[in-house]
Amino acid sequence: MNFNELCEKRYSVRKFSAKKVEKEKIDLILYSSQVSPTACNKQPQKIYALCSHEALEKLQKCKTSHFGETLAFIITVDKTKCWVREYDQQSSAYVDGAIVTTNMMLAAYDIGIGSTWIMHFIPEAVRSEFSIPENEEIISILVMGYPASDSKPSTQHYDKKPLYETVVIL
Ligand SMILES: Cc1cc2nc3c(=O)[nH]c(=O)nc-3n(C[C@H](O)[C@H](O)[C@H](O)COP(=O)(O)O)c2cc1C
């Protein structure tokens, strides 16, 4: 599978099988976060790897959608460590965190692990359940696992705008 095929085939998996993700695969997914580009290479990310049953139980209190995930990651960025553009004080926090999340999502798919990016979480619940300090911006949650045998892409997966609507060639 070349890179564009990987990007095209990856879809949000919203039904996972009970099979646990092996430690070697978790390590590969985490490696993709480590080698992610970040503004000025500040590497402000922190990844909370929710591998235990207890941690995954806690996560259920923080969101409304439950897909039977056997693994999850909370991706945060330390706001005090991000690069900030001097002209308008724009911080790289969300961009850095989104790149880390994307790398992890694609790395997981590459080794047969499905995921869904969750933004619809309750920030204060995540912060208190996992004791995330105030200096960390909670960027995303990735729920993961082996796709259930009847998992399939939603219709949104195929609903893409034509390039002429999203690209400006100058
Ligand atoms: C920033 C972001 C936030 C998202 N938040 C959620 C979410 O909270 N719940 C959910 O089920 N899917 C969420 N998704 C998944 C999108 O709905 C999905 O990527 C989109 O519909 C395209 O479908 P596909 O991923 O299957 O190709 C999110 C995706 C992104 C990039």
The ligand as a MOL file (V3000), in Angstrom:
LIG
                    3D

  0  0  0     0  0            999 V3000
M  V30 BEGIN CTAB
M  V30 COUNTS 31 33 0 0 0
M  V30 BEGIN ATOM
M  V30 1 C -10.6260 16.9860 14.3940 0
M  V30 2 C -11.5330 15.7900 14.2790 0
M  V30 3 C -12.4900 15.5730 15.2360 0
M  V30 4 C -13.3200 14.4410 15.1640 0
M  V30 5 N -14.1830 14.1760 16.1900 0
M  V30 6 C -14.9620 13.0640 16.1410 0
M  V30 7 C -15.7890 12.7020 17.2420 0
M  V30 8 O -15.8200 13.3630 18.2760 0
M  V30 9 N -16.5610 11.5900 17.1220 0
M  V30 10 C -16.5250 10.7980 16.0040 0
M  V30 11 O -17.2320 9.7800 15.9760 0
M  V30 12 N -15.7180 11.0960 14.9510 0
M  V30 13 C -14.9400 12.2000 14.9900 0
M  V30 14 N -14.0970 12.4880 13.9550 0
M  V30 15 C -14.0650 11.6300 12.7730 0
M  V30 16 C -14.6910 12.3260 11.5350 0
M  V30 17 O -16.0780 12.3870 11.6950 0
M  V30 18 C -14.2830 11.5410 10.2830 0
M  V30 19 O -12.8750 11.5790 10.1520 0
M  V30 20 C -14.9060 12.1120 9.0050 0
M  V30 21 O -16.3040 11.9840 9.0160 0
M  V30 22 C -14.3830 11.3740 7.7520 0
M  V30 23 O -14.6450 9.9760 7.8710 0
M  V30 24 P -13.4610 8.9120 7.8710 0
M  V30 25 O -12.5040 9.2490 8.9890 0
M  V30 26 O -14.1370 7.5810 8.0680 0
M  V30 27 O -12.7810 9.0100 6.5350 0
M  V30 28 C -13.2320 13.5780 14.0280 0
M  V30 29 C -12.2480 13.8160 13.0670 0
M  V30 30 C -11.4090 14.8900 13.1800 0
M  V30 31 C -10.3190 15.0940 12.1380 0
M  V30 END ATOM
M  V30 BEGIN BOND
M  V30 1 1 1 2
M  V30 2 1 2 3
M  V30 3 2 2 30
M  V30 4 2 3 4
M  V30 5 1 4 5
M  V30 6 1 4 28
M  V30 7 2 5 6
M  V30 8 1 6 7
M  V30 9 1 6 13
M  V30 10 2 7 8
M  V30 11 1 7 9
M  V30 12 1 9 10
M  V30 13 2 10 11
M  V30 14 1 10 12
M  V30 15 2 12 13
M  V30 16 1 13 14
M  V30 17 1 14 15
M  V30 18 1 14 28
M  V30 19 1 15 16
M  V30 20 1 16 17
M  V30 21 1 16 18
M  V30 22 1 18 19
M  V30 23 1 18 20
M  V30 24 1 20 21
M  V30 25 1 20 22
M  V30 26 1 22 23
M  V30 27 1 23 24
M  V30 28 2 24 25
M  V30 29 1 24 26
M  V30 30 1 24 27
M  V30 31 2 28 29
M  V30 32 1 29 30
M  V30 33 1 30 31
M  V30 END BOND
M  V30 END CTAB
M  END
